[in-house]
């Protein structure tokens, strides 16, 4: 294996490559664009394009693509060749500045939520110079934004970049109040922890529900799941280890700083985490992680499953989005320091996030809303659908003291943990424990938003966090900038914010029923499903928020609401049709066939030995017949519900019908199918079981 320090970033048009290969003035201009967001001159783009092309061709590239993130949940790309024919029958490798800066894609064939009519095809991709280009295979990948002919955002990157600008603008206002006039820009930072399942490819292909829906629609629980807690951090199996090694090598070449990998709680479940980066780069990196994890798994005879809840009864897969704000000089604004109670700047940013989470808890919930994630939230270690903020005992005591105008005594000074074995070192104890059930937890110097689903882009969550926090900071700056006594006004503002928004703070068990009741008493939202959550997107307060900070227009929000509702309905429909066919074409036949075989066996035994006990055969046939009759009735009802859903034209009404009518019928069918699996012989059951799949990769 080559030394990773020598191969890391070798396929990336990185800052070091640009510095070495670009003329000094061109490099300086490009760095100013990357660091400060200043507009890029087309002359600079022309110079960059030529150097970028030569570099990519040297790595074997023959094509280039504007790599973008439409509202499909995955990335998109159209490949064009560098090869340009010459008049003498030859060819040259050519790449213009205009081709680097701008491309064109069919905007009507990708989700637009009504922003583009079918006949209005033109859409544009625009180079994002803040995210480095890279080479994969024979293609130069250029990270880009995607917009319509009218300039509306049709992707995940554009609003993310807008939200980053918004939080930077408002943060700089606050920093100036604290005397920091040096900083010219700040950047929200993110790091995603990616969970996934690995299933043997041969078994996966025998499960049509996994192939079409991404999750098991039927399946009795395995005798062994995660009850023994022996999966989490357990020894990594050789086949999985080889797979992880291959992922590391590929991602390191692409400059993706993956560092942590381990077994997760459930059988066949694993995690891969990348290092903290600027939010838009972290988003690009996470998209690459998902794509490469899936492609390399196939090379190793496995399937990487990214659905949020592929198996009932065991952990689902999430994506913990770690978030903070960093200045241009590298200071983390959420670092509390040794004495957080004396760090007024930190406390102001802390309560800004608390206020943002309370004011826009609906948007935070929507950022993690999908049909798949509805199956996961609230189960096992997944956080509930209720938004709350965990800040730990020390910070809670500090805020409580401020609210009550009391002197804070440092009761949580770091103690030393002494394990009791003399050979083991003592080490400082953190001032508070971690809360695994909190949707939005402060974890020492950053916030961890734990609601995002495994297969979702982290862009949506970061758009909401950035914009909501920008709004809190705007309100704070407006109040403090005109204050005659800054320190007095600052104390009053922090105190007022705590009093108004402390209902969102919760340090207890978020998965308990007691919390659901308490949250309701506090007036917090409990938007359990996607159709319940999505209509909040276009509430006037949310439209005002996004328009004020120039992140979304009203039209863009309406389009995203329509797309999200349509996606929910389409996913539910795929699952329902898949289940209908599984039952009609496979499961009912298996039940009838096995009942017939048992009946014939009982008849043969009775004919040979009239006094023999055939209670097993008779009881089993009776139960199989009851299950078959019930399944026939319920699958017919499911078909009727699907027909009724098809007739509904209103997107929200249709989504609610799928939630209330179609999914409930599917759940009833599943109960019957899972019982049937336990009755039918292994020879007759046509699908790999949970035990087969979860323990197939050794």
N, C-alpha and C positions, 0 to 999 in steps of 0.2 A: 504494500500500500504506500503511495507517495505521501510525503510529509504534508499534512494539511496546511501548515503555514506557508508552504510553497505554492499550493494549488488554490488556496482560498481567494475567491474573487477573480480567478483567472479568466472567467467568461464575462466579466462585467466591465463596461465602459465607465470605470470608476474615477474618482477624483485624482488618484495618482496617475492613471492612464492619461486623463485629460491634461494634467499638469505637464507631463512629459512630452505629449504629442501636439498640443495646441500652441499656436503663437501666444506670447505673453499677454498681449492686449485682449485677445479673444478669450483666453482662460479667465482673465480678471473679470471681463464682462459677464461671462457665464456664471462665475462664482457669485457675483453680485445678484444675479437673478435667482440663483439657488438659495442664497442666504437671506436676501432682503425682499425677494418677490418682485424685483423691478422688471419692467418690460424688456423682452429680449429683442434686440435689433436683428433684422433679417440678414444683415451682412455677417453678423456673428453666427447665425444659423447656417449660412452657406459654408462658412469655414469649418464649423463643427461637423456638418454632414459629410464633407469630403474625408476628414480625418476618421470619423466614425465608420464610414464605409470601408476604408482601407484596413482599419483595425479588425472589423468583422470578417472581411474577406480573408485576412490572414489567419483567422480561426476556422476557416472552412465555410463561411456563410455565402450563400448564393442568392438568398432572398431576404426581404425585410417585412416586418408586419407592425402595424399600429395595434398594440395590445391594449384592449380596453375592457371595462367592467360594466356591461349593460345590466338592466334590471332583471336579470335571469338567475342571479345567484352564482353564476360562473363567469369566466372570462371569455372574450371573443377575439378573433384574429382573422385577418385576410392577408394572404401572403402575395407579395409582388417581387419580381425578380430584379436583381441589379443589372442583369444582362440586357444590353441595348445594342441591336444590330447596327452595323455601319454600312455605308454604301458599297463597300467593296466585297461584301459577303462575309465579313468578319463580325466581331462583336467586342464591345467594351463593357466594363463594369461601371455603372453610373448611378449616382444618388444625389439629388439636388437638395438645396436648402428648403425649398418649398415642399418637397416630398417628406422631409424630416418633420417640418413644423405642422403640416396639415395633410390629412388624408380624407377619404370619403367612404362612407359605409351606408348601407341601405337602412334608413331609419324606420321605414314602415314595416320591415320584417322582424324587427326586434320590439320588445314591449315599450309602448309609448303612452299608454293610458289615455288615448284620444288626442294627444298633442300632435300626432301626425296622421293624416288620412292615408288609406292604402295606396292611393295614387301619388301621394307626396313622398317620394322615396329618398330624397337627398338628406344625408346627415353628415356631420363632420367629426373627425377625430383630431385632437390637438395635442401636440407633444407636451408632456409634463417634464420639464428639465430638472425638477427637484427629485425625481426618481430615476435612478440610473438605468440605462439601456443594457441589455445583456444578450448573449448568443446561446441559443439552444438548438442542437442539431445543426441544420444548415441555414438557420434563420436568425436574423438580428431582430430582437424584440424591443420595441420602443414603447414604454408606458405612456398612455395617452388618456385624455378625457374624451367624452363622447357627447355631442349636443345635436339638437335638431337644426333644420334650416333657419328657424327663427331664433336660435340661441338658447332654447330651453334645455336644461340638463336631462339627459336620457340615461345617465349612468350613476355609479356610486362614487366615483372619484371627484367629479365636479363639485357636488355639495360638500364633500369632505374638505376639499381645498378651500372652499368658501368659509366653512366653519372654522378652519384653522386660522384664516385671516381675521375672523371676527373675534376669536378668543385672544389673539395676539394684540389686536387694537385695544381691547378693553383692559387687558393685563398691563400693558405699557402705561395706561392712565394711572392705574393703581401704584405701579412701581415708582412713577414720578412723584407721587404723593409721599412716598417713603424716602425721597431724595435720590433715587436711582435714575439718573438722566443719561446714563451711558448706553443702556440697552436700546437697540434699534428694532429688535424683533424677539419674540418668544415663540416657542414651538410646543404644542401638545405632543406628548410622547405616549407610545403604546407598545405593549408586548402581549402576544396571544399565546395561550396554552392550548394546544390542539389535542383533543381526545378522539380516538377512533377504535374500531374493531377490525381484527384480521380474521377472515374466514377462508377456509380452503376453497379454491376456485371451483373444483369439481362439484363440491357440495352446494356452493352458492348457485351454480347454474341449474341445479335441480329444484330450486325454490323460485318459482315464478313471482311470488310475492316480494321476495328480496330483489329480484331483477327489475320489476316494474315499479314497486312502491318504495324500495329501499329499506323496508322493515318486514318483519314477520307478521302476517295478518292472522295466522293460526300457529299453534305450537304449545304443547303442554310443557310445563317446567321440567328442567333436568333434575334428577335426584340430587345433584350437587350444583350449587350456584356459587354465591360468594359468602355463604353462611360462616365459613371457617376463617374468613379474613386472611386467607393465605395467598391471594392473588396480588394484592397491593404491595408494590415494591419487592415482589418475589423475584427469584432468579429468572432472568430472561432466557427463554428457550432458544436453542441454537438456530432454528429456522427464522425466528423473529429477530434474533441478534444479527444474522446475516442481512436481513431486510433493512434493519435500522442502519447498519453500516453503509449499505448502498445509498440510502436516503441522505445520510450525512455527507457522503462524498459528493453527491450530485448537488445538494443545496449549498455546500461550502464553495464549490466552483462558481456558483451563481451569487455568491456574496450574501447568502442568507445565514445569519448567525445563530443557527440552532445549537443549543448547548445541553438541554436536559431531555432525557428520555427514560421512561420506566413503565413497568406494568401498572395498570390502573386497578380499580376495585373489582371489576367483574372479570370473569374468565374471558380470554381473547381480547380484552380491552387494554389499550396502551395510550401513552401521552407523549407528545413532542412539543417542546417549548423553545421559542426563539428569544433572543436577547432584545431588550428595549430599543426602540428606534423612533424616529419621527413618525407621526401617526400615518401619514399617507404611504411612507415606505414600508412601515410595519404591515399595513393593509395589503400592499402589493406582495410582500414576502409571504403573508399567510395564504394568499391565493396560490402562490407558487408551491407552498408546502402541501396544500390539498391536492393540487394537480399531480405533483411528483409522487406524493405518497400513494395515490391511486395507480399511476402508471407503473411504478416500480413493483408494487404488490403483484401485478399481473405477471411480471417477469419472473417472480418467485413462486408462481403457482397459487397466489392468494388474491383475495379481493379486500381492499380497504373500504370498510363501510363507514360512511360519515353521517348516516341518519341519526337524529337525536335520541331515538328510542327503538333500536332495531329488535330488542328482545324484551318481552314482558317479564316482570318479576326481578330484574336485575338493573344495575345502574344504566342510565342513559349517558350519552356523550355531550358534553358542553364545550365551551370555548371561553375560558376566563380572560377577559380583556382588562389588562392592567393599564392604568392611565394616570398621567401627571402632566405638569407643565414645567418646561425647562427654559431658562434664559439662553440668549445667544452665547453667553460666557460659560454655560454649562451648569448653572446653579438650579437645583431642584426646588421649586417654590413650595413643595409639600414636605420638605425635610424639616421636622419640628425642632431639631437641634437638641442639645442636652437639657435645656429648660424651656419646654414648649409654652409654659404658662407666662413666660416673659417675652415670647416671640410674637409680637403683635401682628406682624405681617403674615406669619404662618396662620395665626388664628383667624385673620380676616379671610384668607383664601379657603381655610377649612369651612367656615360658616357660609362662604359663597357656594361651595359644593352642596352643603346641607340644604340651603335655600333652593338651589337649582333642582335637587332631587325631589323636594317637597312640591315646588311649584309645577314641575313638569314630570311627575311620576307617571302620568299617562304616556308621555312620549318615550320614556325609558322602557316601559313595558312593551310598547309598540315596536321598539327597535329590536326586540327579541321575539316578536310574534310570528309564528308560522304553524302550519298544521302539524308538522313533526315535533316542534318544540312544545306544543300543547300536550303531547304525550309524555313529555319529560318533566316539565316544571312541577315541583311539589312532590316528586317521587324520590325516595332514597336520599342521596346527598344533594340533589338538585334544589336550588332555592325555590321558594313559592312564587306565585304570580303577584304577590303583594310587594311593592317597592318599600324598602326600609334601608337605613344607613347604619352600619356598625362602625363605631369609632373607638371602642375599647374603654376600659374603666378609667384610665388616667385622663384621657381627653374629655370624657364625660364629666369627670369631677371638676376639671378646669372650667368647662363651659357652665357647669352648675354654679360654681363659685362666682363667675362673672355675672350670671343672671341674678344672683342673690346679693350682689355687691359685698361678697365676703372675701377675706384674704385666703388665697389658696396655699395650703401646706403640702409640700411634695411628699405625699404618703406613698407614692409609687416609685420612689427612687430605686434604681436597678439593684436588685439583690443578687447574690451569687448562688447558683445551683450547685449543690454538693451531693453527688450521687452516692457516696458512701464507700466506694472502693478506692483505696489509696493510689492505685495505679492510674486512675482516671482523673483528668483535669477538672477543675471547677471552671464555670463559665458564667457570664452575666445572664440573668433572667430577663426576658422581655417584660415590659411593664404591663402587658395584657396578653391574653390568649388570642388565638385566631378563631373566627366564627365561620364554620363551613356552610351554615345555612343562610347566611346573609346575601341578598342579591347584590348589595353595593357596600363593600367593606373597605375601611381604611386599614392598610396593612403595613404601617410603619413610615413610609414616605411616598405612598401612592394609593390610589383607589383601585379596587378590583371589582369589576362588574361581571358577575358570574352567571348571568341569565342567557347570554348568547348561545345559540345552538351550534352543534359541531360543524354543520355544513353551511353555516351562514357567513357572509362577509362581515368583518368587524367594522366596516365603514359606517353602517347605519347607527350602531351604538355610539361611535365616536362623534358622529355628526350631532347627535342629541346632546351628549355630554359637553362637547365644545360650545355649542350654541347656548345651552341652558346656563352654563357657567359664565359665558360671555355676558349674558343678560344680568345675572347677579352682580357681576363686576361693574357693568354699566350703571346699574342702580346705585351701587356703593360709590362709584366715582362721582356721579352727579351730586350725591349728598355731601361727600367729603371735600370736593374741590372748592366749594364756596364757604366752607366752615371757617369762622374766625379763630376757633381754637381746635386745631386738628386732633390733638390727643384726646381731648374731651369728647369731640364728635366721634372719634374712632371707637372709644369705649362704649359710648351710647349706642352706636350702630351695631357693634358686635352683640351687645346685650339684647337689643331689640330683635335682632335676627334670631338669636337663640330662642327667645320667648315665642316668637311667631312660628318657628319651624321645628321645634324640638319634638313634635309628634312623629316626625319621620325617623328619629333616632331610636334604634332598638338593638340591644346587645344580647338578647336571649335567643331561644330556639325558634327560628323562623318557620320550621316545619310542623310545629305543634298546633293543634286545634285551638288551644288557648290564645295563641297569637292571632289567629284569624278573627276571633271574637273581639280581642282587644283592639286590633287594627280597625275594625268596623266602628268601634266606639270612638277611636281617635279621628275618624273621618277619612281614613286612607282608602284608596281604591283597591278593589280585588277583582281585577279583570282576568278571569280564569282562562278564557279562550280567545283566540285570534278574532273571531267575528265580534266579540264583545269589546275588544280593545280598539280595533281599527277606526271606528267612527270618531274617536277622540282626536284623530290626526288633524282633522279640519275644523276643530273648535276655534272660535274667533281668537282666543288668547294664544293659541299655537300658531295660527296663521300670522298674527301680529308679531310674534316672536321671530319667526323665520324671515318675514319680510323686513322687519327692522334691521336685522343683521345681514340681510342680502344673501341668505343661504338658500331659500326656496321662495318662489313666487306662489301666489294662490293657485295658479294653473298647474304648476309643478306638483304641489301637494295633492290637488284633486286627482292628477294623473297617477300619483303613487298610491293613493287610496284605491283607485279603480284596479290598478295592477295587482295590488296585494290581495284584494278580495277575489279577483279572477284566479290568481295563483292558488289561493286556499281552495276554491271550488274545484279547480282542475285536479289538484292533488287528491282531494277527497274522492273525486269521481274516479280517478285512476285506481285508488285503493278499493273502492266499492265494486267496480267492474271486475277487477282482479279477483276479489273474494267471490263474487257471483260465479265466475267461471271455474274457480277452484272447487267450489261446492258442487256445481252442476255437472262438471265434466270429470271430476275425480272423486271427491269425498263421498257423495251419495252412492256412486257406483261401488266404491270400496266397501261401504257399509252393507249394501245389498248383497254384494258378492260374498263377503265373509259370512253374513247371516245364512246365505244359501249353502255355503260349504259346511257350516256347523250343523245346519238342519239335515243335510245328507249324511253327515257323520253320525248324528244322533239316530237317524232312521236305520242306518246300517248296524249300529251297535244294538239297537233294540231288536232288530230282526235276528241277529246272531245270539244275543243274550237278553231275552225278554225282561228279565228282572234287574238289569243293570241300571244304575243311577245316571241319568242324563241331565241332571239339574244344571251343570255348568253350561252345557250347550243351550238348554231351554232358556235359562235366565239370561244368558248373553244375547241370544237371538231376540228375546223379548225386549231387552234394553236397546239393542241395535235398531230394532223396528221402531221403538218409541223415538229414538234420536233421529232416525231417518225421516219419520213423519214430521217431527218438529222442524228439522232442517229444511225439508221441502216447503213447509209453510212459511218459514222465516226468509228463505231465499226468494220465494215468490213475492213476499212483502218488500224485500230489498229491491227487487226489480221494479216494483210499482213505485217505490220511493224515488228511484233513479229517474224514472219517466216523469214523475211529478217535478223533480228538481230541474229537469231539462226545460220544462215549460216556464220556469220563473225567469223573468227578464231583469228584475232589479237585483243588482249584484249583492247588496247587503242582505236582502231577503233570501236570496239563494244560499249565501254562506251560512246564515242562521239555520236554514232548513237542513243543510248538510250536517251541521253540528247537532241539531236537535232530533232529526228524524233518521238520516242515513247512518251516521256514526253509531247511534244507539242500536240500530238494527244489526250493524256489523258486529258490535260487541256481543249481542245475544247469539249470533251465529258462531262467533269464536268460542264461546263457552261450550256449545254443543260439539264443535269440531275437536276441541281439546279433550273433552271427555271421550269422544270416539277414538282418538289416537291411543288412549290408554286401554281401550277394549280390543282393538284390532291387533292381529298378530304382526310382528315385525315384517314378515314375508309379504303381507298385503299392503302395509302402509307405504305409500309411494314417495314420501318426502323425507329428507334428512331431518332428524329430530333436533331439539335444542342441544341435547348431549352430544350428538354427532358434530354439530357445527361449532359449539363453544369450545370443544376439546379436540378439534380436528388438526390444529396447527401445533406440532410438537417440535 
